[in-house]
């Protein structure tokens, strides 16, 4: 009777199994309001996500909480991504959160991440394509609002650090719907001012205020600009798309100015070091050349120039003696060959040149006659042929074969029996 009853644990595990194997619950996107928020000392977040009619328990582990850019609080509206499962201890279902965005601002983050991924795949962030920032620029352009702290900080910093650098302001809107097109236009316009470096940015603000620096067209304009670009969006923690595309990123406008120009004291120090090093190099070079000159002046040849002639004279005498010896040796060799030829039997008995080939011919002819089959036949032998082929063995003949016998005075036809 009791076999049909199961335990609460078994039922809970079954429900958990069903939920964990439902593909629709493996990645769920929810929006709602946070309540009962608690940040554990180990870094986990525990809270309830609710709307007007329902609520669900939520947990976000420390490994995931490190990714979010804000501190959740009760009453905050958020967008969460996670999977739904059952907590066996109390049998309640809950969502395990993997990502969380502020609702409203969250849509901007989604758009930001999508554009970032697209531009990165297109190679706009590649380090190997970044242009080097000149160390000592003659002219620096600044694209920012014509009024406000940003331009004042940039100009004052450049004038303080390196007053020889000229600052060209290209005024632009840096907030609002028209800001992005205006920034793009000024980046293109910057190409006409023979600039060494271009600073693009603004002072701090909310993410909405700085959103024009996350515009796709602004990103392409910075990437295609032939002038090295320093981004100076005044938000030290977060990055904008402009920061990723620019050749160098500065956390603030003041930081951008410091990166754009050197410190005049450092330059003066550097010049002083160059002067010291150049003087040392020149002195070492002069000392070396003086030493070389003294070595040359003290050489034996310069003190005794006639010794060059004496050495060459002796070498000439030795060479002349060798030539004479060679000519005498060559003359004696030729003379010896001449006498050998003159005493040769060819000159004394020239007829031997004719007799020798004649005798050689007779000897060869005698050998050929001895080896000739005709001579063999003359001695009483005969040659057996069948169909004009010489028979060398009885085994090659068959009964009734027609053969011919060649003798010294004629041929006889015969038949094998």
C-alpha positions as CSV (number, residue, x, y, z in Angstrom):
1,X,0.0,0.0,0.0
2,X,2.8,2.5,0.9
3,X,4.8,1.9,-2.3
4,X,2.9,4.6,-4.2
5,X,3.9,7.3,-1.8
6,X,7.2,9.2,-2.4
7,X,9.2,11.5,-0.1
8,X,9.2,15.3,-0.3
9,X,12.9,15.2,-1.4
10,X,12.0,12.8,-4.2
11,X,9.3,15.1,-5.4
12,X,11.5,18.2,-5.2
13,X,14.3,16.4,-7.1
14,X,11.8,15.4,-9.8
15,X,10.6,19.0,-10.2
16,X,14.2,20.2,-10.3
17,X,15.0,17.6,-12.9
18,X,12.1,18.8,-15.1
19,X,13.0,22.5,-14.8
20,X,16.7,21.9,-15.3
21,X,15.9,20.0,-18.6
22,X,13.5,22.6,-19.9
23,X,15.5,24.5,-22.6
24,X,13.2,27.5,-22.3
25,X,14.4,28.0,-18.7
26,X,18.1,27.7,-19.4
27,X,18.4,31.4,-20.5
28,X,15.7,33.7,-19.2
29,X,15.6,37.5,-19.6
30,X,13.6,39.2,-16.8
31,X,13.0,42.8,-15.9
32,X,11.7,43.9,-12.5
33,X,12.4,45.8,-9.3
34,X,14.9,44.8,-6.7
35,X,13.8,44.2,-3.1
36,X,15.3,42.6,0.0
37,X,18.8,43.1,-1.4
38,X,21.6,41.6,0.6
39,X,25.3,41.6,-0.4
40,X,27.0,38.6,1.3
41,X,30.6,39.0,2.7
42,X,31.8,36.5,0.2
43,X,30.6,38.7,-2.7
44,X,27.3,36.9,-3.5
45,X,24.1,39.0,-4.1
46,X,20.8,37.7,-2.7
47,X,17.6,39.6,-3.6
48,X,14.0,39.4,-4.8
49,X,13.0,40.4,-8.3
50,X,9.3,41.6,-8.4
51,X,6.7,43.4,-10.5
52,X,3.1,44.4,-9.7
53,X,1.8,40.9,-9.3
54,X,4.6,38.4,-8.7
55,X,8.1,37.9,-7.3
56,X,11.0,35.5,-7.7
57,X,14.0,34.8,-5.5
58,X,17.3,35.6,-7.2
59,X,21.0,34.9,-6.5
60,X,24.1,36.2,-8.3
61,X,27.4,34.6,-7.4
62,X,30.6,36.5,-6.7
63,X,32.1,35.4,-10.0
64,X,29.3,37.2,-11.9
65,X,28.9,40.2,-9.6
66,X,32.4,41.5,-10.5
67,X,31.2,42.2,-14.0
68,X,28.5,44.7,-13.2
69,X,29.2,48.5,-13.2
70,X,26.8,49.6,-10.4
71,X,25.8,48.8,-6.9
72,X,22.2,47.3,-6.8
73,X,19.8,48.8,-4.2
74,X,16.2,48.1,-3.2
75,X,13.7,49.8,-5.5
76,X,16.2,49.8,-8.5
77,X,14.7,48.6,-11.8
78,X,17.0,46.1,-13.5
79,X,17.3,43.8,-16.5
80,X,18.7,40.4,-15.6
81,X,19.8,37.3,-17.5
82,X,20.0,33.9,-15.9
83,X,18.6,30.4,-15.6
84,X,15.7,29.1,-13.5
85,X,16.2,26.1,-11.2
86,X,15.0,24.7,-7.9
87,X,16.7,25.1,-4.5
88,X,16.2,21.7,-3.0
89,X,16.4,22.8,0.7
90,X,13.1,24.7,0.6
91,X,11.6,23.5,-2.7
92,X,11.4,27.0,-4.0
93,X,12.3,27.9,-7.6
94,X,14.7,30.8,-8.1
95,X,16.7,32.5,-10.9
96,X,20.5,32.2,-10.9
97,X,21.6,35.6,-12.4
98,X,24.6,35.7,-14.8
99,X,24.2,39.3,-15.9
100,X,22.4,42.4,-14.7
101,X,21.9,45.9,-16.2
102,X,20.1,49.0,-14.9
103,X,16.8,49.3,-16.7
104,X,16.8,52.3,-19.1
105,X,20.6,52.6,-19.0
106,X,20.7,48.9,-19.6
107,X,19.6,49.4,-23.2
108,X,22.5,51.7,-23.8
109,X,24.9,49.0,-22.4
110,X,23.4,46.4,-24.8
111,X,23.8,48.8,-27.8
112,X,27.4,49.6,-26.6
113,X,28.4,45.9,-26.4
114,X,26.9,45.1,-29.8
115,X,28.7,48.0,-31.5
116,X,32.0,47.2,-29.6
117,X,31.8,43.6,-30.8
118,X,31.1,44.7,-34.4
119,X,33.9,47.2,-34.6
120,X,36.4,44.9,-32.9
121,X,35.7,42.2,-35.5
122,X,36.3,44.8,-38.3
123,X,39.7,45.5,-36.8
124,X,39.1,49.1,-35.6
125,X,40.7,48.3,-32.2
126,X,43.8,46.4,-33.5
127,X,47.0,47.6,-31.8
128,X,49.1,47.1,-34.9
129,X,47.1,49.8,-36.6
130,X,47.5,52.4,-33.9
131,X,49.5,55.5,-34.9
132,X,52.4,56.8,-32.7
133,X,51.9,60.0,-30.8
134,X,54.6,62.5,-31.7
135,X,57.0,63.3,-28.8
136,X,57.3,67.0,-29.5
137,X,54.3,68.3,-31.6
138,X,54.3,71.7,-33.1
139,X,50.6,72.0,-33.4
140,X,47.8,70.2,-31.4
141,X,44.2,70.2,-32.3
142,X,41.4,69.9,-29.8
143,X,37.8,68.9,-30.6
144,X,35.6,69.7,-27.6
145,X,33.1,72.3,-26.4
146,X,34.4,75.9,-26.8
147,X,33.4,76.7,-23.2
148,X,33.8,74.6,-20.1
149,X,36.5,73.1,-17.9
150,X,37.8,70.6,-20.5
151,X,39.2,73.2,-23.0
152,X,40.6,75.4,-20.2
153,X,42.4,72.4,-18.6
154,X,43.8,71.3,-21.9
155,X,45.1,74.7,-22.9
156,X,46.5,75.5,-19.5
157,X,48.2,72.1,-19.2
158,X,49.9,72.4,-22.7
159,X,51.0,76.0,-22.0
160,X,52.5,75.0,-18.7
161,X,54.2,71.9,-19.9
162,X,55.4,72.9,-23.4
163,X,54.5,76.5,-24.4
164,X,56.1,76.1,-27.8
165,X,53.2,73.9,-29.0
166,X,50.3,75.8,-30.7
167,X,46.8,74.8,-29.7
168,X,44.0,74.9,-32.3
169,X,40.4,74.6,-31.0
170,X,37.9,73.0,-33.3
171,X,34.7,73.7,-31.4
172,X,32.0,70.9,-31.3
173,X,28.9,69.8,-29.6
174,X,29.7,67.1,-27.1
175,X,26.2,66.3,-25.8
176,X,22.8,65.7,-27.4
177,X,21.4,64.4,-30.7
178,X,23.5,66.7,-32.9
179,X,26.8,66.0,-31.1
180,X,27.9,62.9,-33.0
181,X,27.5,64.4,-36.6
182,X,29.2,67.6,-35.4
183,X,32.2,65.7,-34.0
184,X,32.5,63.7,-37.2
185,X,32.6,66.9,-39.3
186,X,35.3,68.5,-37.0
187,X,37.5,65.4,-37.2
188,X,37.4,65.6,-41.0
189,X,38.0,69.4,-40.8
190,X,41.1,68.8,-38.6
191,X,42.9,67.4,-41.7
192,X,43.2,71.0,-43.0
193,X,45.2,72.4,-40.1
194,X,48.5,70.5,-40.5
195,X,48.2,69.1,-37.0
196,X,50.7,66.7,-35.3
197,X,48.2,65.4,-32.7
198,X,44.4,65.6,-32.3
199,X,42.6,65.5,-28.9
200,X,38.9,64.5,-29.0
201,X,36.8,64.5,-25.8
202,X,34.9,66.4,-23.1
203,X,34.7,66.6,-19.3
204,X,32.9,64.1,-17.2
205,X,29.2,63.3,-17.1
206,X,26.6,60.6,-17.1
207,X,26.6,57.8,-19.7
208,X,23.8,59.5,-21.5
209,X,25.8,62.7,-21.7
210,X,28.8,61.0,-23.2
211,X,26.9,58.7,-25.5
212,X,27.9,60.7,-28.6
213,X,31.4,59.1,-28.1
214,X,29.8,55.7,-28.5
215,X,28.5,56.6,-32.0
216,X,29.5,54.3,-34.9
217,X,30.2,57.2,-37.3
218,X,32.4,58.9,-34.7
219,X,34.4,55.6,-34.4
220,X,34.9,55.4,-38.2
221,X,35.9,59.1,-38.3
222,X,38.6,58.6,-35.7
223,X,39.8,55.3,-37.3
224,X,40.1,57.0,-40.8
225,X,41.8,60.1,-39.5
226,X,45.4,60.5,-40.7
227,X,46.3,62.4,-37.5
228,X,47.2,60.5,-34.4
229,X,44.1,60.8,-32.1
230,X,44.1,60.9,-28.3
231,X,40.6,60.3,-26.7
232,X,39.9,62.4,-23.7
233,X,36.4,61.5,-22.5
234,X,36.5,62.5,-18.8
235,X,35.3,59.2,-17.2
236,X,38.2,57.4,-15.6
237,X,36.4,54.1,-14.9
238,X,34.3,53.4,-18.0
239,X,35.5,53.2,-21.6
240,X,33.7,54.6,-24.6
241,X,33.9,53.3,-28.2
242,X,36.1,56.4,-29.0
243,X,38.6,55.2,-26.4
244,X,39.0,51.8,-28.1
245,X,39.4,53.2,-31.6
246,X,41.7,56.2,-30.7
247,X,45.5,55.7,-31.0
248,X,45.8,56.6,-27.3
249,X,43.3,56.9,-24.4
250,X,43.5,59.4,-21.7
251,X,41.3,59.2,-18.6
252,X,40.6,63.0,-18.5
253,X,41.2,66.0,-20.7
254,X,44.1,67.1,-18.5
255,X,45.6,63.6,-18.9
256,X,45.2,64.0,-22.7
257,X,47.2,67.2,-22.7
258,X,49.9,65.6,-20.6
259,X,50.2,62.8,-23.1
260,X,50.1,65.1,-26.1
261,X,53.1,67.3,-25.1
262,X,56.3,66.7,-23.1
263,X,57.3,68.5,-20.0
264,X,59.6,71.4,-20.9
265,X,61.8,70.6,-17.9
266,X,62.2,67.0,-19.2
267,X,63.0,68.3,-22.7
268,X,65.6,70.8,-21.3
269,X,67.1,67.9,-19.3
270,X,67.1,65.7,-22.4
271,X,68.8,68.5,-24.4
272,X,71.4,68.9,-21.7
273,X,72.1,65.2,-21.7
274,X,72.4,65.3,-25.5
275,X,74.9,68.2,-25.2
276,X,77.0,66.3,-22.7
277,X,76.9,63.1,-24.7
278,X,77.7,64.9,-28.0
279,X,80.7,66.7,-26.4
280,X,81.9,63.4,-25.1
281,X,81.6,61.7,-28.4
282,X,83.4,64.6,-30.2
283,X,86.2,64.6,-27.7
284,X,86.6,60.8,-28.0
285,X,86.6,61.1,-31.7
286,X,89.3,63.8,-31.7
287,X,91.4,61.9,-29.2
288,X,91.2,58.8,-31.4
289,X,92.1,60.8,-34.6
290,X,95.0,62.5,-32.8
291,X,96.3,59.1,-31.7
292,X,96.0,57.8,-35.3
293,X,97.9,60.8,-36.6
294,X,100.7,60.3,-34.2
295,X,100.9,56.6,-35.1
296,X,101.1,57.5,-38.8
297,X,103.7,60.2,-38.2
298,X,105.9,57.8,-36.3
299,X,105.8,55.1,-38.9
300,X,109.2,53.9,-40.3
301,X,108.1,54.6,-43.9
302,X,107.5,58.3,-43.3
303,X,110.7,58.7,-41.5
304,X,112.7,56.7,-44.1
305,X,110.7,57.2,-47.4
306,X,113.7,55.8,-49.5
307,X,113.2,52.5,-47.9
308,X,110.0,52.0,-50.0
309,X,112.2,52.4,-53.2
310,X,114.9,50.1,-51.8
311,X,112.5,47.3,-51.1
312,X,110.9,47.6,-54.5
313,X,114.3,47.7,-56.2
314,X,115.3,44.5,-54.4
315,X,112.0,42.8,-55.4
316,X,112.6,43.9,-59.0
317,X,116.1,42.3,-59.0
318,X,114.7,39.1,-57.7
319,X,112.0,39.0,-60.3
320,X,114.4,39.7,-63.1
321,X,116.7,36.9,-62.0
322,X,113.7,34.5,-62.0
323,X,112.7,35.5,-65.5
324,X,116.3,35.0,-66.8
325,X,116.4,31.6,-65.1
326,X,113.1,30.6,-66.6
327,X,114.1,31.7,-70.1
328,X,117.3,29.7,-70.0
329,X,115.5,26.6,-68.7
330,X,112.9,27.0,-71.5
331,X,115.6,27.4,-74.1
332,X,117.5,24.2,-73.0
333,X,114.2,22.2,-73.0
334,X,113.4,23.3,-76.6
335,X,116.9,22.6,-77.7
336,X,116.9,19.1,-76.3
337,X,113.5,18.3,-78.0
338,X,114.9,19.6,-81.3
339,X,118.0,17.3,-81.1
340,X,115.8,14.3,-80.3
341,X,113.6,14.9,-83.3
342,X,116.6,15.5,-85.6
343,X,118.2,12.2,-84.5
344,X,115.0,10.3,-84.9
345,X,115.0,7.3,-87.4
346,X,112.2,9.1,-89.3
347,X,114.7,11.6,-90.7
348,X,117.5,9.0,-91.0
349,X,115.4,6.2,-92.7
350,X,112.2,7.8,-93.9
351,X,111.2,4.7,-96.0
352,X,110.5,2.9,-92.8
353,X,107.4,5.0,-92.4
354,X,106.0,3.3,-95.6
355,X,107.3,-0.3,-94.9
356,X,105.7,-0.4,-91.5
357,X,102.1,0.1,-92.5
358,X,102.6,-2.3,-95.4
359,X,103.9,-5.1,-93.2
360,X,101.1,-4.5,-90.7
361,X,98.5,-4.9,-93.6
362,X,100.0,-8.2,-94.7
363,X,99.9,-9.6,-91.2
364,X,96.2,-8.6,-90.7
365,X,95.3,-10.1,-94.1
366,X,97.0,-13.3,-93.3
367,X,95.0,-13.6,-90.0
368,X,91.7,-13.0,-91.8
369,X,92.5,-15.6,-94.4
370,X,93.3,-18.2,-91.7
371,X,90.0,-17.5,-89.9
372,X,87.9,-17.5,-93.2
373,X,85.4,-20.3,-93.5
374,X,86.4,-20.7,-97.1
375,X,89.8,-21.8,-96.1
376,X,88.2,-24.4,-93.8
377,X,86.1,-25.7,-96.8
378,X,89.2,-26.0,-99.0
379,X,90.7,-28.3,-96.4
380,X,87.9,-30.9,-97.0
381,X,85.1,-29.6,-94.8
382,X,81.6,-28.6,-95.8
383,X,79.0,-26.2,-94.4
384,X,75.4,-27.5,-93.9
385,X,72.6,-24.9,-94.4
386,X,68.8,-25.1,-94.1
387,X,66.9,-22.2,-95.5
388,X,70.2,-20.2,-95.8
389,X,70.9,-20.7,-92.1
390,X,74.1,-22.6,-91.0
391,X,73.3,-25.8,-89.1
392,X,75.6,-26.2,-86.1
393,X,74.0,-29.1,-84.3
394,X,72.2,-32.3,-85.4
395,X,69.5,-31.6,-82.8
396,X,68.3,-28.7,-84.9
397,X,67.4,-31.1,-87.9
398,X,64.2,-33.1,-88.4
399,X,63.5,-36.0,-90.8
400,X,62.6,-34.8,-94.3
401,X,64.3,-31.4,-93.8
402,X,65.7,-30.1,-97.1
403,X,69.4,-29.1,-96.6
404,X,72.3,-28.0,-98.8
405,X,75.9,-29.0,-98.4
406,X,78.4,-26.3,-99.4
407,X,81.9,-27.6,-100.4
408,X,84.9,-26.1,-102.0
409,X,83.8,-26.7,-105.6
410,X,80.0,-26.4,-105.3
411,X,76.7,-27.1,-103.5
412,X,74.7,-30.4,-103.0
413,X,71.0,-30.5,-102.0
414,X,70.1,-33.4,-99.7
415,X,67.2,-34.7,-97.6
416,X,67.4,-35.8,-93.9
417,X,66.2,-39.5,-93.5
